[in-house]
Amino acid sequence: MESTLKRTWVEIDLDALAYNYRALRVQMGSHALLLGVVKADAYGHGAVQTARTLEELGAEYLAVSSVDEARELRLAGSKLPILQLGLTDVDQAGVILDNRITQTVWDEASAAAFSAAAVRWGKRMRVHIKLDTGMSRLGFPCGEDSAALEALCRACALPGLEVEGIFTHFAASDDLDGDSRAFTLLQHRRFDAMLRRLEDRGVTFRLRHCANSGAVVNYPEFAYDMFRPGIVLYGVGPLARRLNLRPLMALKTVVGAVRELSPGETVSYGRTFRAERPSRVGVLPIGYADGLHRTLSNRWRMWTSQGSAPIVGRVCMDMCMVDLTDLPDIRTGDIVEVYGPHNPVDEAAGLAGTISYELTCSVSKRVPRIYYRNGREVQRELLLRG
Ligand SMILES: *Cc1c(COP(=O)(O)O)cnc(C)c1O
C-alpha cells in the first residue's frame, strides 16, 4: 500500500493554509466574512482537508463548482454553508435541498426553475443572485435600463427561494495596468449601482460579495459583507507573493535510476535533447499523467538538495529525465521537488504558458497526498485504499 509513496507524491502544508488565512483576515478587516473557494478539489490541494482546516480556523462559508463537490464535503462532515458557483441542472434540486447547498442563480430562467423545484419539494432553497458586470459568463445583466432591474425584482420575489446573497465576479482585478484598473472600477460601479437600485425597491441582501483573490490584494475596500479568495489561500501566484503568503503544495518525486550518456546520445521521444558532453541523466517517475505538463519538456528544472536539475528531452506519460552532470552527489533514491517552496510553481506556469492555477489543479488523482499540520503528518490519501 505504501508503494505509491516511493514514486511521486504531494505534501500539503496545512500550517501554511492557517498562515495565509490569518494574513487574509488582516488584509480584509474584521467585519467581512471569509468564503474559502475549494472548487476543483481545492485547486488540487484536496477539498476535504482544506475545507476542514478552514472550518476549524473560523471561515464562514465555502464555495465549489458542482453539486458533487458540495456533496463530497457534506459526506466528510462539513457543517459550513456551501455556495455552489457553477452551472447546475435543475434536476439536481433534490440534492441541493437535502445537502443544504446554497445555489447560484444566474438568470431569470434558472431562478424560475429552482423556485418551481423547491416548491414541488415543499422546501426553500437558499440562493445567491449572480450579476454579470462584465465577465460575460454567468449572471443577470446589470444594465441601467429598467428591464434589468425588473428581472432581478421578479427573481427575488419567487416562491421557494430564500435569497440570501448577491454577488459578481471580476474579470481583471489581478492586473494593475490602466485598462484593467478602469474595467474593475467599472464592474464595481455597476455592482454597487444595482445594489442601490434594488435597495430603493426594498430588496436587500444579507451577503453582498465581489472580491476574488485579485480584489482581496488590489481592492480590499471592495469587501462588502464577504470575500471569496481562492488562489491566495493556496499561497501561489503573483498575488500571493505580494502578500508574502506561503505555498501549501510541494510536489515531490525521487531519482529512480541514473544513466551515463556519451556525447551525441539523445534523450526521450523525438530526440529533442542531445548530450554535448559526457552526462549523467536521472530518470524520475513523474510524467504528464501525474500532472507534469509536457510543455515543460526541456524547460523546467527540479530542485535537489545540491542545486537545480533541468529536465532534458520530452516529458513522457510516466517518467521524465533530468541532467545531473553538475550534481555528482545526487544519487538514486534522492528526493527532488518538482514544485513547492524551493521551486515556485508560478515560474513553471510561466514557462508552460499558463497560470499556477492550472498546474496545481492538474496534479492527477494517482498522486497520493500527505497532509501536514504542526509539522507532523496527519493524513495520507492514497490511490489504492485498503
Ligand atoms: C474561482 C472563483 C473565485 C476564486 O478566484 P481566485 O482567483 O482563485 O481567488 C471567486 N469567485 C468566483 C465566482 C469564482 O468562480
The ligand as an SDF file (V2000), in Angstrom:
LIG
                    3D

 15 15  0  0  0  0  0  0  0  0999 V2000
  -12.9860   30.6590   -8.7730 C   0  0  0  0  0  0  0  0  0  0  0  0
  -13.7750   31.7980   -8.2510 C   0  0  0  0  0  0  0  0  0  0  0  0
  -13.2800   32.6110   -7.2130 C   0  0  0  0  0  0  0  0  0  0  0  0
  -11.8670   32.4990   -6.6860 C   0  0  0  0  0  0  0  0  0  0  0  0
  -10.9770   33.0160   -7.6500 O   0  0  0  0  0  0  0  0  0  0  0  0
   -9.4380   33.2570   -7.2630 P   0  0  0  0  0  0  0  0  0  0  0  0
   -8.8760   33.9970   -8.4180 O   0  0  0  0  0  0  0  0  0  0  0  0
   -8.8280   31.8970   -7.1380 O   0  0  0  0  0  0  0  0  0  0  0  0
   -9.4320   33.9890   -5.9940 O   0  0  0  0  0  0  0  0  0  0  0  0
  -14.1200   33.5870   -6.6930 C   0  0  0  0  0  0  0  0  0  0  0  0
  -15.3540   33.7670   -7.1790 N   0  0  0  0  0  0  0  0  0  0  0  0
  -15.8680   33.0200   -8.1900 C   0  0  0  0  0  0  0  0  0  0  0  0
  -17.2330   33.2890   -8.6850 C   0  0  0  0  0  0  0  0  0  0  0  0
  -15.0900   32.0220   -8.7650 C   0  0  0  0  0  0  0  0  0  0  0  0
  -15.5880   31.2950   -9.7740 O   0  0  0  0  0  0  0  0  0  0  0  0
  1  2  1  0
  2  3  1  0
  2 14  2  0
  3  4  1  0
  3 10  2  0
  4  5  1  0
  5  6  1  0
  6  7  2  0
  6  8  1  0
  6  9  1  0
 10 11  1  0
 11 12  2  0
 12 13  1  0
 12 14  1  0
 14 15  1  0
M  END
$$$$
